[in-house]
Amino acid sequence: MRVIITGGAGFIGSALARLMVQRGHEVLVFDKLTYAGNLSSLASVADAANFRFFQGDINDGPALATLLADFAPDAIMHLAAESHVDRSITGAATFIETNIVGSFRLLEAARAYWEKLPPSRRAAFRFLHVSTDEVYGSLGPEGLFSEMTPYDPRSPYSASKAASDHLAQAWWHTYGLPVLISNCSNNYGPYHLPEKLIPLVILNGLEGKPLPVYGDGSNIRDWLFVDDHAAALALILEQGKAGRTYNVGGRNERSNLSVVHTICDLLDELAPAGLSRRSLIEFVTDRPGHDHRYAIDATRLETELGWRAQQTFESGIRRTVQWYLANAAWWLPLRAAGHGGARLGLLEGKGP
């Protein structure tokens, strides 16, 4: 297939781009290259004959129209988004502009392109909108998010993604644009920006810096290795049913404190430094509106499409720590640029 991946220089987008190129698809990555986009994450496929990169903004309707006409894709995989909850707390406007308005402009450009395709290509075309489990809100101590769970977003980030999900569904129901939606749990793995929990703890632990844990560390997330997620997205695109939503989760629930302890112990094993990294843990003021628990029921994806996560949390987190130990050339420039260097998402008067 000829596939456009928006946000393909980001963490999940680059994993997907690498996979799709390796599978022989003709891939065009469309990315604005904000702070979260990194061309070095695409270095392994940059010279491939079936890979192209175009720098652009999904809010630029004319550029989208030209790109679609020139590349003539069979599918669009939409991952371009502002995605950090902490950043959304103090800078919501960018999330509204990119995640809602940008998604609208991309849907409209895709619809205009799709409506002009010959019947056979119209029938085969797909638009995969990639979203998050955070649109569902917060779970109690039991239960799982399913595709039927009512939306209940709690942060500017999750509200913006919920809005874009609704837009995608509306373009399917109103215009017939063959849309698929995926909602995933927390991703981790190689090429993850150092301001997120797992890479932040790995790199701070390597450097002997404090390891910040929000609140008492009891918040629970369902962790999904990024390559497993990329494989799920490829499968949804290739075999999913238009108009359908698919939840993607790793069935790996862990508290934040448990995650940090696991990383500390792996660092002590793989990069001993004469101290227990657990001694670096510091409990800090919790994030405003911090959802307590997320957990995904991926039964539909597993039973209808046959997907299974290949990594347990134990195997995936070991691979992740090993990758960061072996790839300082990737993350050192990001640390030097300030990623992971300061607490984000603090409201005035509520921070430590």
KEMI-596451 format. One record per residue (C-alpha): residue in one letter; x, y, z. Coordinates in nm, 3 decimals. Example, Ala and Ser with C-alpha at 12.3 -4.5 7.8 and 13.67 -1.06 7.14 Angstrom:
residues 2
aa A&u 1.230&v -0.450&w 0.780
aa S&u 1.367&v -0.106&w 0.714
END
This chain:
residues 352
aa M&u 0.000&v 0.000&w 0.000
aa R&u 0.088&v 0.365&w -0.032
aa V&u 0.048&v 0.502&w 0.321
aa I&u 0.074&v 0.849&w 0.473
aa I&u 0.166&v 0.849&w 0.844
aa T&u 0.104&v 1.182&w 1.011
aa G&u 0.320&v 1.240&w 1.317
aa G&u 0.554&v 0.972&w 1.188
aa A&u 0.865&v 1.128&w 1.342
aa G&u 0.722&v 1.094&w 1.693
aa F&u 0.759&v 0.804&w 1.934
aa I&u 0.476&v 0.576&w 1.822
aa G&u 0.468&v 0.718&w 1.469
aa S&u 0.833&v 0.639&w 1.403
aa A&u 0.792&v 0.282&w 1.531
aa L&u 0.498&v 0.243&w 1.293
aa A&u 0.689&v 0.400&w 1.003
aa R&u 0.986&v 0.168&w 1.055
aa L&u 0.754&v -0.134&w 1.062
aa M&u 0.554&v -0.034&w 0.754
aa V&u 0.871&v 0.032&w 0.552
aa Q&u 1.013&v -0.304&w 0.661
aa R&u 0.692&v -0.471&w 0.544
aa G&u 0.735&v -0.324&w 0.197
aa H&u 0.466&v -0.055&w 0.200
aa E&u 0.544&v 0.277&w 0.035
aa V&u 0.547&v 0.518&w 0.328
aa L&u 0.533&v 0.896&w 0.342
aa V&u 0.584&v 1.048&w 0.687
aa F&u 0.418&v 1.389&w 0.729
aa D&u 0.539&v 1.563&w 1.043
aa K&u 0.566&v 1.921&w 1.168
aa L&u 0.883&v 1.836&w 1.365
aa T&u 0.778&v 2.004&w 1.688
aa Y&u 0.973&v 1.928&w 2.007
aa A&u 0.833&v 1.572&w 1.995
aa G&u 0.937&v 1.495&w 1.636
aa N&u 1.286&v 1.361&w 1.576
aa L&u 1.421&v 1.262&w 1.237
aa S&u 1.693&v 1.054&w 1.401
aa S&u 1.418&v 0.812&w 1.506
aa L&u 1.373&v 0.739&w 1.134
aa A&u 1.742&v 0.702&w 1.051
aa S&u 1.718&v 0.326&w 0.998
aa V&u 1.469&v 0.371&w 0.709
aa A&u 1.564&v 0.717&w 0.584
aa D&u 1.748&v 0.583&w 0.279
aa A&u 1.494&v 0.315&w 0.190
aa A&u 1.351&v 0.338&w -0.161
aa N&u 0.997&v 0.304&w -0.023
aa F&u 1.027&v 0.587&w 0.233
aa R&u 0.968&v 0.960&w 0.197
aa F&u 0.949&v 1.246&w 0.445
aa F&u 0.757&v 1.571&w 0.414
aa Q&u 0.766&v 1.842&w 0.679
aa G&u 0.428&v 2.005&w 0.723
aa D&u 0.139&v 2.095&w 0.951
aa I&u -0.196&v 1.913&w 0.953
aa N&u -0.358&v 2.254&w 1.001
aa D&u -0.236&v 2.354&w 0.653
aa G&u -0.530&v 2.248&w 0.436
aa P&u -0.379&v 2.346&w 0.097
aa A&u -0.056&v 2.159&w 0.176
aa L&u -0.257&v 1.850&w 0.272
aa A&u -0.457&v 1.866&w -0.051
aa T&u -0.140&v 1.893&w -0.261
aa L&u 0.029&v 1.611&w -0.071
aa L&u -0.266&v 1.377&w -0.115
aa A&u -0.295&v 1.455&w -0.485
aa D&u 0.077&v 1.402&w -0.544
aa F&u 0.131&v 1.090&w -0.333
aa A&u -0.208&v 0.928&w -0.404
aa P&u -0.222&v 0.717&w -0.086
aa D&u -0.428&v 0.404&w -0.028
aa A&u -0.445&v 0.485&w 0.343
aa I&u -0.378&v 0.751&w 0.602
aa M&u -0.261&v 0.662&w 0.953
aa H&u -0.320&v 0.968&w 1.169
aa L&u -0.088&v 0.996&w 1.470
aa A&u -0.001&v 1.367&w 1.459
aa A&u -0.099&v 1.505&w 1.799
aa E&u 0.013&v 1.689&w 2.106
aa S&u 0.028&v 1.405&w 2.355
aa H&u 0.176&v 1.505&w 2.692
aa V&u -0.087&v 1.548&w 2.966
aa D&u 0.146&v 1.767&w 3.172
aa R&u 0.200&v 2.007&w 2.882
aa S&u -0.175&v 2.027&w 2.821
aa I&u -0.238&v 2.146&w 3.177
aa T&u -0.051&v 2.473&w 3.126
aa G&u -0.077&v 2.503&w 2.746
aa A&u -0.413&v 2.371&w 2.634
aa A&u -0.445&v 2.596&w 2.327
aa T&u -0.191&v 2.398&w 2.123
aa F&u -0.378&v 2.077&w 2.201
aa I&u -0.704&v 2.225&w 2.075
aa E&u -0.540&v 2.358&w 1.758
aa T&u -0.353&v 2.038&w 1.670
aa N&u -0.566&v 1.756&w 1.806
aa I&u -0.910&v 1.896&w 1.723
aa V&u -0.876&v 2.155&w 1.447
aa G&u -0.586&v 1.973&w 1.282
aa S&u -0.776&v 1.644&w 1.282
aa F&u -1.075&v 1.821&w 1.129
aa R&u -0.862&v 1.965&w 0.849
aa L&u -0.703&v 1.628&w 0.780
aa L&u -1.042&v 1.454&w 0.773
aa E&u -1.172&v 1.714&w 0.529
aa A&u -0.866&v 1.684&w 0.305
aa A&u -0.895&v 1.304&w 0.315
aa R&u -1.267&v 1.320&w 0.230
aa A&u -1.211&v 1.552&w -0.067
aa Y&u -0.937&v 1.321&w -0.197
aa W&u -1.133&v 1.000&w -0.131
aa E&u -1.449&v 1.125&w -0.307
aa K&u -1.254&v 1.167&w -0.632
aa L&u -1.106&v 0.816&w -0.632
aa P&u -1.234&v 0.555&w -0.877
aa P&u -1.481&v 0.309&w -0.717
aa S&u -1.234&v 0.027&w -0.655
aa R&u -0.985&v 0.255&w -0.478
aa R&u -1.262&v 0.430&w -0.286
aa A&u -1.374&v 0.094&w -0.149
aa A&u -1.021&v -0.004&w -0.044
aa F&u -0.920&v 0.331&w 0.110
aa R&u -0.881&v 0.352&w 0.490
aa F&u -0.827&v 0.634&w 0.740
aa L&u -0.693&v 0.509&w 1.075
aa H&u -0.731&v 0.759&w 1.358
aa V&u -0.497&v 0.669&w 1.645
aa S&u -0.613&v 0.772&w 1.991
aa T&u -0.572&v 0.696&w 2.361
aa D&u -0.745&v 0.514&w 2.647
aa E&u -0.741&v 0.842&w 2.839
aa V&u -1.063&v 0.945&w 2.660
aa Y&u -1.245&v 0.699&w 2.887
aa G&u -1.154&v 0.875&w 3.212
aa S&u -1.047&v 0.692&w 3.527
aa L&u -1.125&v 0.338&w 3.642
aa G&u -1.188&v 0.216&w 3.994
aa P&u -0.993&v -0.075&w 4.142
aa E&u -1.167&v -0.324&w 3.909
aa G&u -1.290&v -0.338&w 3.551
aa L&u -1.146&v -0.264&w 3.208
aa F&u -1.205&v -0.010&w 2.932
aa S&u -1.389&v -0.165&w 2.637
aa E&u -1.491&v -0.011&w 2.307
aa M&u -1.835&v 0.047&w 2.463
aa T&u -1.707&v 0.243&w 2.765
aa P&u -1.859&v 0.595&w 2.772
aa Y&u -1.614&v 0.879&w 2.719
aa D&u -1.521&v 1.076&w 3.031
aa P&u -1.200&v 1.274&w 2.960
aa R&u -1.041&v 1.451&w 3.258
aa S&u -0.749&v 1.656&w 3.116
aa P&u -0.718&v 1.905&w 2.830
aa Y&u -0.517&v 1.641&w 2.643
aa S&u -0.773&v 1.364&w 2.680
aa A&u -1.060&v 1.604&w 2.606
aa S&u -0.892&v 1.708&w 2.281
aa K&u -0.839&v 1.344&w 2.180
aa A&u -1.200&v 1.259&w 2.268
aa A&u -1.315&v 1.542&w 2.043
aa S&u -1.102&v 1.417&w 1.754
aa D&u -1.238&v 1.063&w 1.803
aa H&u -1.592&v 1.200&w 1.774
aa L&u -1.499&v 1.391&w 1.460
aa A&u -1.356&v 1.076&w 1.302
aa Q&u -1.670&v 0.880&w 1.385
aa A&u -1.888&v 1.162&w 1.246
aa W&u -1.699&v 1.162&w 0.915
aa W&u -1.773&v 0.789&w 0.889
aa H&u -2.142&v 0.815&w 0.976
aa T&u -2.212&v 1.137&w 0.785
aa Y&u -1.991&v 1.113&w 0.478
aa G&u -1.903&v 0.745&w 0.460
aa L&u -1.529&v 0.811&w 0.486
aa P&u -1.391&v 0.465&w 0.577
aa V&u -1.253&v 0.550&w 0.918
aa L&u -1.111&v 0.315&w 1.182
aa I&u -1.025&v 0.426&w 1.537
aa S&u -0.779&v 0.276&w 1.783
aa N&u -0.748&v 0.360&w 2.152
aa C&u -0.428&v 0.244&w 2.316
aa S&u -0.289&v 0.215&w 2.667
aa N&u 0.041&v 0.372&w 2.778
aa N&u 0.326&v 0.298&w 2.537
aa Y&u 0.692&v 0.254&w 2.625
aa G&u 1.006&v 0.142&w 2.446
aa P&u 1.298&v 0.276&w 2.237
aa Y&u 1.297&v 0.632&w 2.100
aa H&u 1.065&v 0.761&w 2.377
aa L&u 1.107&v 1.132&w 2.456
aa P&u 1.296&v 1.175&w 2.787
aa E&u 1.022&v 1.382&w 2.952
aa K&u 0.791&v 1.078&w 2.981
aa L&u 0.799&v 0.859&w 3.293
aa I&u 0.994&v 0.553&w 3.181
aa P&u 1.275&v 0.722&w 2.981
aa L&u 1.297&v 0.998&w 3.242
aa V&u 1.354&v 0.745&w 3.521
aa I&u 1.606&v 0.551&w 3.311
aa L&u 1.813&v 0.856&w 3.224
aa N&u 1.789&v 1.025&w 3.564
aa G&u 1.889&v 0.695&w 3.722
aa L&u 2.190&v 0.669&w 3.494
aa E&u 2.293&v 1.024&w 3.585
aa G&u 2.229&v 0.986&w 3.959
aa K&u 1.952&v 1.246&w 3.957
aa P&u 1.627&v 1.238&w 4.157
aa L&u 1.353&v 1.007&w 4.029
aa P&u 1.025&v 1.199&w 4.065
aa V&u 0.711&v 0.999&w 4.144
aa Y&u 0.374&v 1.176&w 4.148
aa G&u 0.175&v 1.155&w 4.472
aa D&u 0.227&v 0.819&w 4.643
aa G&u 0.300&v 0.634&w 4.317
aa S&u -0.018&v 0.425&w 4.336
aa N&u -0.160&v 0.538&w 4.000
aa I&u -0.193&v 0.237&w 3.770
aa R&u -0.138&v 0.215&w 3.396
aa D&u -0.163&v -0.071&w 3.146
aa W&u 0.175&v -0.074&w 2.969
aa L&u 0.212&v -0.158&w 2.599
aa F&u 0.546&v -0.207&w 2.425
aa V&u 0.559&v 0.031&w 2.130
aa D&u 0.649&v -0.232&w 1.869
aa D&u 0.348&v -0.440&w 1.976
aa H&u 0.133&v -0.130&w 1.929
aa A&u 0.278&v -0.065&w 1.582
aa A&u 0.200&v -0.423&w 1.481
aa A&u -0.158&v -0.379&w 1.607
aa L&u -0.202&v -0.060&w 1.404
aa A&u -0.076&v -0.227&w 1.088
aa L&u -0.319&v -0.515&w 1.146
aa I&u -0.613&v -0.282&w 1.212
aa L&u -0.537&v -0.095&w 0.890
aa E&u -0.505&v -0.411&w 0.684
aa Q&u -0.791&v -0.617&w 0.830
aa G&u -1.007&v -0.390&w 1.046
aa K&u -1.368&v -0.310&w 0.960
aa A&u -1.447&v 0.049&w 0.861
aa G&u -1.643&v 0.235&w 1.127
aa R&u -1.504&v 0.008&w 1.399
aa T&u -1.307&v 0.103&w 1.711
aa Y&u -1.030&v -0.125&w 1.842
aa N&u -0.876&v -0.100&w 2.189
aa V&u -0.506&v -0.189&w 2.209
aa G&u -0.359&v -0.284&w 2.546
aa G&u -0.074&v -0.493&w 2.678
aa R&u -0.258&v -0.651&w 2.973
aa N&u 0.033&v -0.531&w 3.186
aa E&u -0.108&v -0.327&w 3.474
aa R&u 0.154&v -0.174&w 3.701
aa S&u 0.155&v 0.107&w 3.953
aa N&u 0.387&v 0.395&w 3.876
aa L&u 0.594&v 0.313&w 4.183
aa S&u 0.626&v -0.052&w 4.073
aa V&u 0.746&v 0.065&w 3.730
aa V&u 1.007&v 0.291&w 3.888
aa H&u 1.125&v 0.012&w 4.121
aa T&u 1.163&v -0.225&w 3.824
aa I&u 1.371&v 0.028&w 3.631
aa C&u 1.588&v 0.098&w 3.935
aa D&u 1.662&v -0.270&w 3.981
aa L&u 1.744&v -0.318&w 3.611
aa L&u 1.981&v -0.021&w 3.617
aa D&u 2.152&v -0.159&w 3.925
aa E&u 2.197&v -0.489&w 3.739
aa L&u 2.295&v -0.358&w 3.395
aa A&u 2.477&v -0.035&w 3.488
aa P&u 2.588&v -0.064&w 3.854
aa A&u 2.690&v 0.264&w 4.013
aa G&u 2.770&v 0.179&w 4.375
aa L&u 2.428&v 0.281&w 4.504
aa S&u 2.073&v 0.155&w 4.488
aa R&u 1.881&v 0.362&w 4.235
aa R&u 1.576&v 0.323&w 4.460
aa S&u 1.746&v 0.567&w 4.697
aa L&u 1.698&v 0.839&w 4.430
aa I&u 1.316&v 0.817&w 4.438
aa E&u 1.144&v 1.141&w 4.542
aa F&u 0.767&v 1.170&w 4.586
aa V&u 0.645&v 1.500&w 4.440
aa T&u 0.316&v 1.689&w 4.433
aa D&u 0.065&v 1.498&w 4.223
aa R&u -0.045&v 1.609&w 3.878
aa P&u -0.372&v 1.810&w 3.881
aa G&u -0.665&v 1.584&w 3.790
aa H&u -0.444&v 1.274&w 3.780
aa D&u -0.654&v 0.971&w 3.672
aa H&u -0.594&v 0.683&w 3.911
aa R&u -0.619&v 0.374&w 3.693
aa Y&u -0.638&v 0.280&w 3.325
aa A&u -0.670&v -0.076&w 3.193
aa I&u -0.765&v -0.192&w 2.844
aa D&u -0.979&v -0.485&w 2.738
aa A&u -0.826&v -0.580&w 2.401
aa T&u -1.060&v -0.876&w 2.344
aa R&u -1.208&v -0.739&w 2.020
aa L&u -0.864&v -0.690&w 1.864
aa E&u -0.747&v -1.029&w 1.989
aa T&u -1.052&v -1.229&w 1.881
aa E&u -1.156&v -1.053&w 1.559
aa L&u -0.811&v -0.980&w 1.416
aa G&u -0.590&v -1.228&w 1.602
aa W&u -0.348&v -0.977&w 1.755
aa R&u -0.141&v -1.065&w 2.061
aa A&u 0.116&v -0.857&w 2.245
aa Q&u 0.455&v -1.022&w 2.208
aa Q&u 0.623&v -0.852&w 2.503
aa T&u 0.541&v -0.893&w 2.870
aa F&u 0.622&v -0.589&w 3.081
aa E&u 0.927&v -0.770&w 3.220
aa S&u 1.072&v -0.851&w 2.877
aa G&u 0.976&v -0.515&w 2.726
aa I&u 1.116&v -0.299&w 3.004
aa R&u 1.446&v -0.491&w 2.999
aa R&u 1.473&v -0.433&w 2.623
aa T&u 1.393&v -0.066&w 2.678
aa V&u 1.657&v -0.011&w 2.945
aa Q&u 1.913&v -0.196&w 2.734
aa W&u 1.827&v 0.024&w 2.434
aa Y&u 1.883&v 0.347&w 2.627
aa L&u 2.212&v 0.216&w 2.762
aa A&u 2.326&v 0.140&w 2.405
aa N&u 2.191&v 0.453&w 2.234
aa A&u 2.320&v 0.759&w 2.416
aa A&u 2.384&v 0.921&w 2.077
aa W&u 2.006&v 0.941&w 2.030
aa W&u 1.907&v 1.077&w 2.372
aa L&u 2.204&v 1.294&w 2.472
aa P&u 2.109&v 1.579&w 2.232
aa L&u 1.753&v 1.568&w 2.366
aa R&u 1.874&v 1.591&w 2.725
aa A&u 2.105&v 1.877&w 2.629
aa A&u 1.804&v 2.056&w 2.477
aa G&u 1.626&v 2.035&w 2.812
aa H&u 1.392&v 1.739&w 2.767
aa G&u 1.329&v 1.586&w 3.107
aa G&u 1.513&v 1.867&w 3.282
aa A&u 1.219&v 2.035&w 3.453
aa R&u 0.880&v 1.944&w 3.595
aa L&u 0.594&v 2.018&w 3.354
aa G&u 0.225&v 2.077&w 3.418
aa L&u 0.248&v 2.273&w 3.743
aa L&u -0.029&v 2.519&w 3.814
aa E&u 0.063&v 2.839&w 3.995
aa G&u 0.045&v 2.789&w 4.369
aa K&u 0.005&v 2.411&w 4.341
aa G&u 0.358&v 2.296&w 4.275
aa P&u 0.621&v 2.197&w 4.531
END
